């Protein structure tokens, strides 16, 4: 399945900024690829933008966001997923 993050980091990171910006791209494939990269970042800043993607019209983007939130151990995702 996937390896869950042991803990989330919270420092500045240029690659993280680029991937977070890509979440707003109009193309679903670009957003899904950014989510995939963010799943490996284990960074606290990714949680809120990923929660926003749970409302995406694109199924691939929603699934990627759900999987990444699970990997991050984001308890904030529990309620929106009910």
ABEGO torsion letter per residue (X at the ends): XBBBBABBBABBBAAAAAAAAAAABABAAAAAAAAAAAAAAGBAAAAAAAAAAAABABAAAAAAAAAAAAAAGBAAAAAAAX
